[in-house]
Amino acid sequence: MASNYLDRIFENNRKWIQDKLSLQPNYFNELGKGQNPEFLYIGCADSRVTAEELMGLNPGEVFVHRNIANMVINIDLNTMSVVEYAVEHLKVSHLVVCGHYACGGVKAAMQSADLGILNPWLRCIRDVYRIHKDELNTIEDEEKKYDRLVELNVQEQCVNLIKTAVVQKAYRQRELTVHGWVFNVHSGELIDLNIDFEGILKEIMEIYHLD
């Protein structure tokens, strides 16, 4: 069974190559010349949420980093390396944190179970709950509370991006925008949360401003 599944993947790849070349004979020659993306997309590793597909973009148009629950943890060298490379070297103009409803990582963080190596990662989501507990605890419907925590988690990860030196430097030197989005897996809709990052930036600069 596993062998058949893998065979299908490589057959799909061969068909994909043929389809691309039939439409654009120089497709892979152009692809090999390099990338010039406008977007850094930080999303969830969930297998149902694929960045390029839901954005309708092609290879080379979006630089992608994915992890459990689309987290931006400032001591995570993986994420911070991606942000540094995207902002400083690729010169992206838009930084997107995209969460999604029905996120397993956020759901796990709402529970008290011991999940082993996942505990320190989920603790960062629980910190988001702690920061916004007054709002969240007024929501009686568990599904609505769950959805709202997904949205607030996106907001806080965007704030974590704004805290970083490389983002602050680029923001002062050129046009750079941070966006918080949520993908609705039930409808396929991509939702802009329209978070007031200018206001957030002013609020946190006293503490997090870096020269």
Secondary structure, DSSP 8 states (H G I E B T S, - for coil): -HHHHHHHHHHHHHHHHHHHHHH-TTHHHHHTT----SEEEEEE--TT--HHHHHT--TTSEEEEEETT----TT-HHHHHHHHIIIIIS--SEEEEEEETT-HHHHHHTS----GGGHHHHHHHHHHHHHTHHHHTT--SHHHHHHHHHHHHHHHHHHHHHHSHHHHHHHHHS--EEEEEEE-TTT--EEE----HHHHHHHHHHHH---
